[in-house]
Amino acid sequence: MKALVTGATGFVGPRLLRLLNKPVVVSRDPVRAHKTIGHLVDRIVRWDPLQGPPPAEAFAGINTVFHLAGESVAEGRWTALQKSKIRDSRVVGTRHLVQGIAQANQKPEVLISASAVGYYGNRGDEELTETASPADDFLGRICVEWEREAMAAEKIGVRVVTARTGIVLGANGGALAKMLLPFRLGAGGPLGNGRQWMPWIHIDDLAGLYVHTSDTASIRGGMNAVAPHPVRNSEFTKALGRQLHRPAFMPAPYLGLRLLFGEFADVLFASQRVIPQVAIDTGFVFQYPEIAEALKEILSAAT
């Protein structure tokens, strides 16, 4: 496999790069990218996702594209400007990427584009496989548009997979890094009543699932990129507290988080019991299917 990767300097990107054989990376800032991931890649090509398609030379010899780029949904309040950045970084950026693929002299065989479990919205205890319907809310509508832009590559003969990703857990970054300080101070606890389901995945399993998807021709369309055993928020906080040897009983109230985060607080309290049916059916073996062993490995590796 010769791969091209977007969003390679984010939290997941470097872990995926280590599983690939000197991929090509596209980046808005090649100089900065070279300082952090230069040793893992063949070359870095400049590309601003909002300005147009990547240059044709980026696709030379490429048979797989991993598209991870997108503005974080968890940084700052969701002002009108921030919402626009979140949407455009995904929808417009993916549209331009597919335009670049269409213009390439040699088209890749497969495009694996990140998506998110925000596709499903707040669904209570309902089990959500890939056939579940999308939500009609801000993130749900963005995910539908995002996936539609990626799926447009099918019209030019490219197999497309949209990886609906849950909370990615890994050492020294991501969602877990933001959770650790209150727990270490003894102030950790569930969100509200803690009954909402949390779809999560260990970063190593996510990177491995991307490669598995590239190698498995039968996978097309939406794919849930989550661990096979989602947990309720209260279960997660108890497991994290046990690993840190700290109490985990101080609930965070919705109104307080709404004041702090604005509309994004609704995402924190959403319940999504997402099942990775496609991954299971195609034989993917999760290294960390249970939350306790995932947290144990991550926290032992954290610095």
Secondary structure, 3 states (H helix, E strand, C coil): CCEEEECCCCCCHHHHHCCCCCCEEEECCHHHHHHHHHHHCCEEEECCCCCCCCCHHHHCCCCEEEECCCCCCCCCCCCHHHHHHHHHHHHHHHHHHHHHHHHCCCCCCEEEEEEEHHHCCCCCCCEECCCCCCCCCHHHHHHHHHHHHHHHHHHHCCEEEEEEECEEECCCCHHHHHHHHHHHCCCECCECCCCCEECEEEHHHHHHHHHHHHHCCCCCEEEEECCCCCEEHHHHHHHHHHHHCCCECCCECHHHHHHHHHHHHHHHHCCCEECCHHHHHCCCCCCCCCHHHHHHHHHHHCC
